[in-house]
Amino acid sequence: MQNLNFELATTLEHLELAQWHVASGSRLIRRQREMLLHLERDGEPVVEAKMRLLEFEQSQLARIAHRDRIAATLGVTAHRAVYAAPG
């Protein structure tokens, strides 16, 4: 049981960190979109900014998938902890 509690706590920590990365990625994407709008408005070249935005968005998809895998693991871990409890 103690091992399951440790596993659950560790998974919760990983989930919290993954969620932080997703939130951070969202802020980065929002800033890049704002910068892109300013560049377009000012008539500046935007190809590199668009490519960077695409890279950020692709990375964000990976971060979200990672977070979701951890959350799915947490569901399994929590389930095991409940049914392993004495009583």
C-alpha positions as CSV (number, residue, x, y, z in Angstrom):
1,M,0.0,0.0,0.0
2,Q,2.8,2.4,0.9
3,N,4.4,1.8,-2.5
4,L,1.1,2.7,-4.2
5,N,0.8,5.9,-2.2
6,F,4.3,6.9,-3.3
7,E,3.5,6.0,-6.9
8,L,0.3,8.1,-6.7
9,A,2.2,11.1,-5.1
10,T,4.9,10.9,-7.8
11,T,2.4,10.7,-10.6
12,L,0.5,13.7,-9.1
13,E,3.8,15.6,-9.1
14,H,4.4,14.7,-12.7
15,L,0.9,15.7,-13.7
16,E,1.3,19.1,-12.0
17,L,4.6,19.7,-13.8
18,A,3.1,18.6,-17.1
19,Q,0.2,20.9,-16.6
20,W,2.6,23.8,-15.9
21,H,4.4,23.0,-19.2
22,V,1.1,23.1,-21.0
23,A,0.2,26.5,-19.5
24,S,3.6,27.8,-20.2
25,G,3.3,26.7,-23.8
26,S,0.0,28.4,-24.1
27,R,1.4,31.7,-23.0
28,L,4.3,31.3,-25.4
29,I,1.9,30.6,-28.3
30,R,-0.2,33.6,-27.4
31,R,2.8,35.9,-27.3
32,Q,4.0,34.6,-30.7
33,R,0.6,35.2,-32.2
34,E,0.6,38.7,-30.8
35,M,4.1,39.3,-32.2
36,L,3.0,38.0,-35.6
37,L,0.0,40.3,-35.7
38,H,2.3,43.3,-35.0
39,L,4.7,42.2,-37.7
40,E,1.9,41.9,-40.2
41,R,0.4,45.2,-39.2
42,D,3.8,46.9,-39.6
43,G,4.5,45.3,-43.0
44,E,7.5,43.3,-41.6
45,P,8.5,39.9,-42.9
46,V,6.5,37.2,-41.1
47,V,7.8,33.9,-42.6
48,E,10.1,33.1,-39.7
49,A,7.5,34.2,-37.1
50,K,4.9,31.9,-38.7
51,M,7.4,29.0,-38.8
52,R,8.2,29.5,-35.1
53,L,4.5,29.6,-34.3
54,L,4.0,26.3,-36.1
55,E,6.9,24.8,-34.1
56,F,5.4,26.1,-30.8
57,E,2.0,24.7,-31.7
58,Q,3.5,21.3,-32.6
59,S,5.4,21.2,-29.4
60,Q,2.2,22.1,-27.5
61,L,0.4,19.1,-29.0
62,A,3.2,16.9,-27.6
63,R,3.0,18.5,-24.2
64,I,-0.8,18.0,-24.1
65,A,-0.4,14.4,-25.2
66,H,2.2,13.8,-22.5
67,R,0.0,15.4,-19.8
68,D,-3.0,13.3,-20.9
69,R,-0.9,10.1,-20.7
70,I,0.1,11.0,-17.2
71,A,-3.5,11.7,-16.3
72,A,-4.5,8.4,-17.7
73,T,-1.8,6.7,-15.6
74,L,-3.1,8.6,-12.6
75,G,-6.5,7.1,-13.1
76,V,-5.1,3.6,-13.2
77,T,-2.8,4.3,-10.2
78,A,-5.7,5.8,-8.2
79,H,-7.9,2.8,-9.0
80,R,-5.2,0.4,-7.8
81,A,-4.7,2.4,-4.6
82,V,-8.4,2.2,-3.8
83,Y,-8.7,-1.5,-4.4
84,A,-5.5,-2.3,-2.6
85,A,-6.6,-0.5,0.6
86,P,-7.1,-2.8,3.5
87,G,-10.6,-3.2,5.0
